[in-house]
Amino acid sequence: MGWTEFWWGVAILGVFFVSDLVYALDHYLVHFDRERYARTHSIHHRRYNGRKNERHLDHSELTTYGSAALMSACATSALTLLTGNPGFFLGSVLKFVHTLLFHHYQHRWWSEVAVRKQGLPKATSGWGIASANYHAYHHSHPDDLPFTYAETWKGFDRILEWLHPWLLKLTVDGQAGRIAAKVMSRDAARGAKTVDP
Amino acid sequence: MNWLGLDLRAFAAAIVGCVLGFFTYGYLMHALGMESPWVIGLMVGGATALGSSSRSKMRGLVVGTLALWTAASAQALNAAQTPAHGIVDGLVGFHATLDLVRLAQLTIGTLLAIGLGALSLGGHRDGSGPSRQAEPR
């Protein structure tokens, strides 16, 4: 592999990293924005928290993922044009495909039994890849520790837990005073106990 | 159709803007010797604004991208040395032709397209005033 292919790879990984970061941050923010949550993301939680009665990836989800992919494609196509590195645009295409496929894996627990009745173990805090169980915990306990907002890399959740006392003040709910004054300290976040599956 | 605030009418207007901008750039280049890729941004953004019935920041992003690629295509085609070295080769090697002046003009054109493309100057089908269109989620 030459340097050209190396920089293509760097660009692809960079797009994946930034896209995952943006997803995790936006997911965190929507959970602390009551109106926006009710208008948009709550549909996803209601759908997958109940019994499976439809196919995965309905029109709403495809629109959400597709809109994000289109925004990413706009920015990465410009970067590809101006740098000559096709890795940027290729990264956004691969990220879109990854998102669709990973969605199926992360929601594979969706069945005749509602997620809260399945008795799934608590998500494990860590710095690896967000598993299906990790995402199931997000659906059954969206407001509990550990944070489970990340799509792929759990590390973003660890970072959000650390930044939460300050980030909270910037959220819509935080600014509207809807969240109690309790500050989640970094020690409290680190002290959250988990049960290994 | 609704792609990030871009409905069919706005999309058609954006395409018309791209075509007009493409040929305006060529005219300015050959008749007056002026290289003005920012004109493309102005025309694409302006046409989209005229064809849009509501404001949308996300539409501005799409329109800005269209303007950038149209400007790059216009420059690539007008700079083609031989028929064999056409627009595709020009776009693949476009980054190598960038200097500070060109980059600045492209940036200005793209920002114009983003800003104008997000506006709504086309009035509303129901005669009401400008209003924010809900972004597709």
Interface residues (C-beta under 8 A of the other chain):
Chain A: R39 T40 S60 T63 T64 S67 L70 M71 C74 A75 S77 A78 L81 L82 T83 G84
Chain B: W3 L4 M58 L61 V62 G64 T65 L68 W69 A72 L91 V92 G93 F94 H95 A96 L98 L103 L106 T110 E135 P136 R137
